[in-house]
């Protein structure tokens, strides 16, 4: 997901200072207070108004979701220096925090589950499992031959932690994997190489952060460059794909897709994606496995331990 800066700041905390932390749940409050008696957790929901009392002394905020934090909230937190996310995606917060506040994500917390979804969705779509599930529900025994992941050419657009993990998980299927990212490096192509790479890919997996460059990246031109009957797998964000352009390709039967994210989201009742042919659709659940919350909590705890120890912050989200 978002790139992280190589050099990270240190949160300036007094040796005996109580570290006030805003958290979204009682469970997380218990977890962070268990780190040290110096930590005081305060449950905070923007719907309840601005923080007051000791909560207004918070140096760290762990928000739930994003987009609902107003200027009034920031003004009520003059000592706030760190927003620590429980997700890898940070697009709802980039460029929206006061300059004094550092933004960090939970890189790696969602990696295993999201990569697993990408592999599972690819396999299901390639082997036609949604089609056979519908036949099962109808009580019909009809054989047909579908695609295979074994030996496929897979283009992974996004070469961060999750993209690399997807490639490793797919390696057992003897796939030919190519990675693409914003900038080229050893073993990774640049976005500018996509026109030459797309026509050869049997499967294209999207796992990029939301940036001005990636918003709408998968447009009509991108899709037209894909080979006939190729599979598009979106484990990134819905805004990366032009929904109308994808619908046109699905309706024509030229491409297939597996989506965990859509634009708009949640997908409204009656939207044409619900009935689009050749589409496997899940409701943004790629990271929804039992271990994910524990991994995200561990990321918060580890960050607070670094704060107390005067160590540099981890997973600082770099500017896009």
C-alpha positions in Angstrom: 0.0 0.0 0.0 1.3 3.6 0.6 5.1 3.9 0.5 6.9 4.5 3.8 9.6 7.0 4.4 13.2 5.6 5.0 13.9 8.1 7.8 11.2 8.4 10.5 10.7 11.0 13.2 10.7 10.5 16.9 7.7 11.6 19.0 9.1 14.0 21.6 7.8 12.6 24.9 9.0 13.6 28.4 10.6 10.8 30.5 7.7 10.8 33.0 5.0 12.1 30.8 1.7 10.2 30.6 0.9 9.3 27.0 -2.7 10.0 26.3 -4.1 8.0 23.3 -7.5 8.2 21.6 -8.8 4.8 20.5 -12.1 3.7 18.9 -12.9 0.7 21.1 -12.7 -0.6 24.6 -10.8 -3.7 23.5 -8.1 -1.5 22.0 -8.0 0.7 25.1 -7.3 -2.3 27.2 -4.6 -3.5 24.8 -2.7 -0.2 24.8 -3.0 0.5 28.5 -1.5 -3.0 29.1 1.7 -1.8 27.4 2.7 0.5 30.2 1.2 2.3 33.3 2.3 5.5 31.5 -0.4 5.1 28.8 -3.9 6.4 29.4 -6.4 5.4 26.7 -9.6 7.4 25.9 -12.4 6.1 23.7 -13.2 8.6 21.0 -16.0 8.7 18.5 -16.2 11.8 16.3 -20.0 11.5 16.5 -19.8 12.4 20.1 -18.2 15.8 19.4 -14.6 17.0 20.1 -12.3 15.6 22.8 -12.4 17.3 26.1 -10.6 17.0 29.5 -7.7 14.6 29.6 -8.7 13.3 26.1 -7.8 16.7 24.7 -4.2 16.1 25.9 -3.8 13.2 23.5 -0.5 12.9 21.7 -1.7 9.8 19.6 -4.9 9.1 17.8 -6.0 5.7 16.5 -9.0 6.5 14.3 -11.7 4.2 13.1 -12.2 4.7 9.3 -11.7 8.2 8.0 -13.2 11.2 6.4 -15.3 12.3 9.5 -12.6 14.2 11.4 -13.2 17.9 11.2 -11.1 21.0 11.7 -12.8 21.4 15.1 -11.4 18.0 16.2 -7.8 18.9 15.2 -8.2 22.3 16.9 -9.3 20.5 20.1 -6.1 18.4 20.1 -3.2 20.9 20.2 -0.7 18.3 21.5 -1.6 15.6 18.9 1.5 14.5 17.1 0.7 11.0 15.7 -2.2 9.4 13.8 -1.7 5.7 13.8 -3.9 3.8 11.4 -5.0 0.2 11.8 -5.1 -0.3 8.1 -2.5 -0.1 5.3 -4.6 2.1 3.1 -4.2 5.8 4.1 -5.9 7.7 1.3 -8.6 9.1 3.6 -6.0 10.8 5.7 -3.2 11.9 3.4 -3.1 15.6 3.0 -5.8 16.1 5.6 -3.8 16.3 8.9 -2.3 19.3 10.5 1.4 19.8 9.6 2.4 18.9 13.2 0.9 15.4 12.9 2.7 12.4 11.6 0.6 9.7 9.8 1.6 6.1 10.1 -0.2 3.0 8.8 -0.3 -0.7 9.9 1.7 -2.0 7.0 1.6 -5.8 7.0 -1.4 -6.2 9.3 -3.8 -7.0 6.4 -1.2 -8.6 4.1 -1.8 -12.3 4.6 -5.6 -12.0 4.4 -5.7 -9.7 1.4 -3.1 -11.7 -0.5 -5.1 -14.9 0.3 -8.3 -13.3 -1.0 -6.5 -12.3 -4.3 -5.3 -15.9 -4.8 -8.7 -17.4 -3.8 -10.7 -15.0 -6.0 -8.3 -15.7 -8.9 -8.6 -19.4 -8.5 -12.4 -19.3 -8.2 -12.8 -17.1 -11.2 -10.4 -19.1 -13.3 -12.0 -22.4 -12.5 -15.6 -21.0 -12.9 -16.7 -21.7 -9.4 -19.3 -18.9 -9.3 -20.9 -20.5 -12.4 -21.0 -24.0 -10.8 -22.3 -22.6 -7.5 -25.3 -21.2 -9.4 -25.8 -24.5 -11.1 -25.7 -26.2 -7.7 -28.4 -23.9 -6.4 -30.5 -24.6 -9.4 -30.0 -28.4 -9.1 -28.4 -28.7 -12.5 -25.5 -31.0 -13.5 -23.8 -29.3 -16.5 -20.1 -29.8 -17.3 -17.9 -27.2 -19.0 -14.2 -26.4 -19.3 -12.9 -23.2 -17.7 -9.6 -21.6 -17.3 -6.6 -22.5 -15.1 -4.2 -20.6 -12.9 -1.4 -23.1 -13.4 1.2 -21.7 -15.8 -0.7 -18.4 -16.3 1.0 -15.1 -16.9 0.1 -12.9 -14.0 0.7 -9.1 -14.0 0.6 -7.7 -10.4 0.1 -3.9 -10.5 1.6 -2.9 -7.1 4.9 -4.2 -5.8 4.5 -3.5 -2.1 4.2 -5.9 0.8 0.8 -7.3 -0.4 1.7 -7.5 -4.0 4.9 -9.4 -3.3 3.0 -11.8 -1.0 0.4 -12.4 -3.7 3.3 -13.4 -6.0 4.8 -15.7 -3.5 1.5 -17.4 -2.8 0.9 -17.9 -6.5 4.3 -19.3 -7.1 3.1 -22.8 -6.3 1.0 -22.7 -9.4 4.0 -22.2 -11.6 2.7 -18.8 -12.7 4.9 -16.3 -14.6 4.6 -13.2 -12.4 5.5 -9.7 -13.5 5.3 -6.8 -11.0 4.6 -3.2 -11.9 4.9 -0.1 -9.6 5.1 3.6 -9.8 8.9 3.6 -10.3 11.0 0.9 -11.9 13.6 -1.1 -9.8 15.2 -4.5 -10.0 12.5 -7.0 -10.9 9.8 -4.4 -11.1 8.5 -2.5 -14.2 7.2 1.1 -14.1 3.6 2.1 -14.8 4.8 3.4 -18.1 5.5 -0.2 -19.3 1.9 -1.3 -18.8 0.8 -0.9 -22.5 3.5 -3.4 -23.5 2.7 -5.8 -20.6 -1.1 -5.9 -20.5 -1.6 -7.8 -23.9 0.3 -10.8 -22.6 -1.3 -11.2 -19.2 -3.9 -13.8 -18.4 -4.5 -12.3 -15.0 -4.1 -8.7 -13.9 -4.1 -8.1 -10.1 -4.5 -4.6 -8.8 -3.0 -3.8 -5.4 -1.9 -0.2 -5.6 -2.5 2.7 -3.1 -5.0 5.4 -4.0 -3.0 8.3 -5.4 -3.7 10.9 -8.1 -1.8 8.7 -10.5 -3.7 5.5 -9.7 -7.2 7.0 -9.4 -8.9 5.9 -12.6 -5.8 4.2 -13.8 -7.8 1.2 -15.1 -9.7 3.1 -17.7 -11.1 2.1 -21.1 -7.6 2.3 -22.7 -6.1 0.1 -20.0 -8.9 -2.5 -20.3 -8.7 -2.4 -24.1 -5.0 -3.3 -23.9 -5.8 -6.5 -22.0 -6.0 -9.7 -24.0 -9.4 -11.3 -24.8 -10.9 -13.3 -21.9 -8.3 -12.1 -19.4 -9.2 -11.7 -15.7 -9.0 -8.4 -13.8 -8.7 -8.8 -10.0 -9.1 -5.7 -7.9 -7.9 -6.0 -4.3 -7.0 -2.3 -4.1 -9.7 0.3 -4.1 -12.8 0.8 -6.3 -11.6 4.2 -7.6 -8.6 2.7 -9.3 -11.0 1.2 -11.9 -13.4 3.1 -14.2 -16.6 1.3 -13.4 -18.4 2.2 -16.6 -15.5 1.1 -18.7 -15.3 -2.3 -16.9 -19.0 -2.8 -17.2 -18.7 -2.3 -21.0 -16.0 -5.0 -21.2 -17.9 -7.4 -19.0 -21.2 -6.9 -20.8 -19.5 -7.5 -24.1 -18.1 -10.7 -22.7 -14.5 -9.8 -23.6 -13.1 -9.6 -20.1 -13.8 -11.2 -16.7 -13.3 -9.7 -13.3 -13.1 -10.5 -9.6 -13.7 -7.4 -7.3 -13.5 -7.0 -3.6 -13.9 -3.2 -4.0 -16.2 -1.1 -6.2 -16.9 2.5 -7.1 -19.4 3.4 -5.7 -19.1 1.5 -2.4 -21.1 0.1 -0.9 -22.6 -1.0 -4.2 -26.2 0.3 -4.2 -29.2 -1.9 -4.9 -29.9 -2.3 -8.6 -26.4 -1.3 -9.7 -25.5 -3.0 -13.0 -22.4 -4.6 -11.4 -24.6 -6.9 -9.4 -25.7 -8.7 -12.6 -22.7 -8.2 -14.8 -21.6 -11.4 -16.6 -18.2 -12.8 -15.8 -17.9 -11.1 -12.4 -17.1 -12.5 -9.0 -18.0 -9.9 -6.4 -17.3 -9.7 -2.6 -18.2 -6.8 -0.3 -14.7 -5.4 0.7 -13.9 -8.4 2.9 -10.4 -9.3 1.6 -8.9 -8.5 5.0 -11.8 -9.8 7.1 -10.3 -12.8 8.8 -10.1 -13.5 12.6 -6.3 -12.7 12.8 -6.5 -9.4 11.1 -7.7 -7.3 14.1 -5.1 -8.9 16.3 -2.4 -8.1 13.8 -3.6 -4.5 13.6 -3.7 -4.2 17.4 -0.2 -5.5 17.6 0.9 -2.8 15.1 -0.6 -0.1 17.3 1.0 -1.6 20.5 4.4 -1.9 18.8 4.2 1.7 17.7 3.4 2.9 21.2 6.3 0.9 22.6 8.5 2.8 20.2 7.1 6.1 21.3 7.7 5.4 25.0 11.3 4.2 24.2 12.0 7.4 22.2 12.6 5.3 19.1 11.8 6.4 15.5 8.2 5.7 14.3 7.6 2.9 12.0 5.5 2.8 8.8 5.4 6.6 8.3 3.3 7.3 5.3 5.3 9.2 2.7 3.8 12.0 0.7 2.1 10.8 -2.5 
